[in-house]
Structures are given as structure tokens and as C-alpha cells.
Amino acid sequence: MPNPLNTRNTMKQAEKKIQQALDVLSVLQRPQTLAILTYLQEHGSSAYIDVLVHFPEIDVEDALARMSASGLIYSETQYYQPHYRINREKLTRVFRLAKALPESAPVNVL
């Protein structure tokens, strides 16, 4: 007979992973995310100030914080300034999962 505690832990772990996936999708659906990801792909590691100057109309601090929290980008300090770069492994996994979805799956579930 299965141990109910193991089942409960398994469910909590699955719920956590689902929530993390929803968080990533929520960040990806924002137009500023795509703009910043495109910029980072073209420029590689970029300082916060460079991203800020390039996107004066976007709340860059909030966008970068959300992207970093979701794991889409890495943040590191260089010369006393935060620099950001794309987490290619995470994006590859997200795009692979998105391609695996059936075409009939609802797109705007968030």
C-alpha cells in the first residue's frame, strides 16, 4: 500500500514545478520580455545601465527582476554593476515544451 505521506510530498513537488512553469510563461508573455531577450541575444552580457538606456519606455528594473526570478536570465556583478545574460538552457527547455504542446491547446490560459 502506498505511503500517503510520499504521495502528498510528490503532489507538493509537482504543484511547485507547475507553478514555476506558469511563472515562466507569465513572464514570457510580456512584450518587454521578448524585447529584452532579443537585445541580450544580440549583445550578450549587458550592463543594467545599457539595457535601461536602450529601453527608456520600459520598467527595466521590474522586467529584469521578473526574468531573473523566473530563471530566464542570469544576473552577475561585474565592475560593481549588475550584468545580465540569457539562460539558454532554460529557454531551450521552455521552447521544447511549447513545441510539444498539441496545437489544440489553449494559448491564453494565464
Wavefront OBJ file of the C-alpha trace (Angstrom):
o trace
v 0.000 0.000 0.000
v 1.470 3.411 -0.963
v 2.561 5.675 1.832
v 0.165 8.685 1.907
v 2.974 10.980 3.063
v 5.037 10.150 -0.013
v 2.024 10.831 -2.226
v 1.445 14.184 -0.521
v 5.113 15.142 -0.951
v 5.034 14.092 -4.582
v 1.930 16.206 -5.154
v 3.545 19.228 -3.484
v 6.646 18.826 -5.666
v 4.502 18.546 -8.791
v 2.480 21.616 -7.788
v 5.698 23.551 -7.210
v 7.031 22.614 -10.666
v 3.721 23.542 -12.297
v 3.741 26.903 -10.523
v 7.320 27.541 -11.654
v 6.328 26.740 -15.249
v 3.350 29.094 -15.018
v 5.615 31.820 -13.636
v 7.991 31.433 -16.593
v 5.104 31.526 -19.077
v 3.660 34.570 -17.343
v 6.966 36.408 -17.738
v 7.393 35.261 -21.355
v 4.001 36.584 -22.405
v 5.030 40.164 -21.533
v 6.101 42.175 -24.618
v 9.015 43.786 -22.756
v 10.439 40.328 -22.009
v 10.781 39.493 -25.694
v 12.338 42.889 -26.416
v 14.925 42.497 -23.655
v 15.668 38.862 -24.554
v 16.244 39.902 -28.170
v 18.564 42.693 -27.027
v 20.525 40.336 -24.755
v 20.806 37.768 -27.534
v 22.247 40.390 -29.869
v 24.605 41.954 -27.306
v 25.482 39.058 -24.983
v 26.123 40.041 -21.385
v 24.864 43.592 -20.879
v 25.081 46.018 -18.006
v 21.880 47.191 -16.364
v 22.537 50.756 -17.484
v 22.896 49.657 -21.135
v 19.544 47.879 -21.039
v 17.971 50.872 -19.280
v 19.257 53.330 -21.895
v 18.127 51.095 -24.761
v 14.572 50.741 -23.371
v 13.588 54.074 -21.783
v 9.876 53.290 -22.175
v 10.045 50.002 -20.224
v 10.216 49.484 -16.467
v 13.564 47.733 -16.944
v 14.192 47.096 -13.262
v 10.887 45.234 -12.863
v 11.279 43.326 -16.136
v 14.827 42.189 -15.322
v 13.809 41.210 -11.783
v 10.938 39.065 -13.107
v 13.115 37.473 -15.783
v 15.862 36.759 -13.271
v 13.427 35.325 -10.697
v 11.942 33.023 -13.336
v 15.398 31.825 -14.384
v 15.236 33.195 -17.933
v 18.349 35.303 -17.421
v 21.406 35.234 -15.214
v 22.481 38.221 -13.162
v 26.082 38.762 -12.133
v 28.066 41.699 -10.827
v 30.950 42.955 -12.945
v 32.835 46.118 -12.057
v 30.270 46.913 -9.357
v 27.387 46.850 -11.850
v 24.797 44.155 -12.467
v 25.145 42.459 -15.842
v 22.527 40.208 -17.412
v 22.739 37.373 -19.902
v 20.322 34.819 -21.285
v 19.903 31.419 -19.639
v 19.956 29.459 -22.891
v 19.357 26.103 -21.202
v 16.138 27.338 -19.590
v 14.870 28.937 -22.805
v 15.664 25.784 -24.767
v 13.642 23.684 -22.298
v 10.724 26.129 -22.420
v 10.647 26.181 -26.220
v 10.934 22.391 -26.384
v 7.957 22.064 -24.045
v 5.983 24.629 -26.014
v 6.600 22.739 -29.261
v 5.406 19.536 -27.617
v 2.020 21.052 -26.781
v -0.784 19.974 -29.072
v -1.943 22.664 -31.479
v -5.404 22.483 -29.953
v -4.070 23.504 -26.529
v -5.437 26.826 -25.269
v -2.902 29.605 -25.754
v -4.140 32.243 -23.319
v -4.501 30.178 -20.168
v -2.908 32.793 -17.926
l 1 2 3 4 5 6 7 8 9 10 11 12 13 14 15 16 17 18 19 20 21 22 23 24 25 26 27 28 29 30 31 32 33 34 35 36 37 38 39 40 41 42 43 44 45 46 47 48 49 50 51 52 53 54 55 56 57 58 59 60 61 62 63 64 65 66 67 68 69 70 71 72 73 74 75 76 77 78 79 80 81 82 83 84 85 86 87 88 89 90 91 92 93 94 95 96 97 98 99 100 101 102 103 104 105 106 107 108 109 110
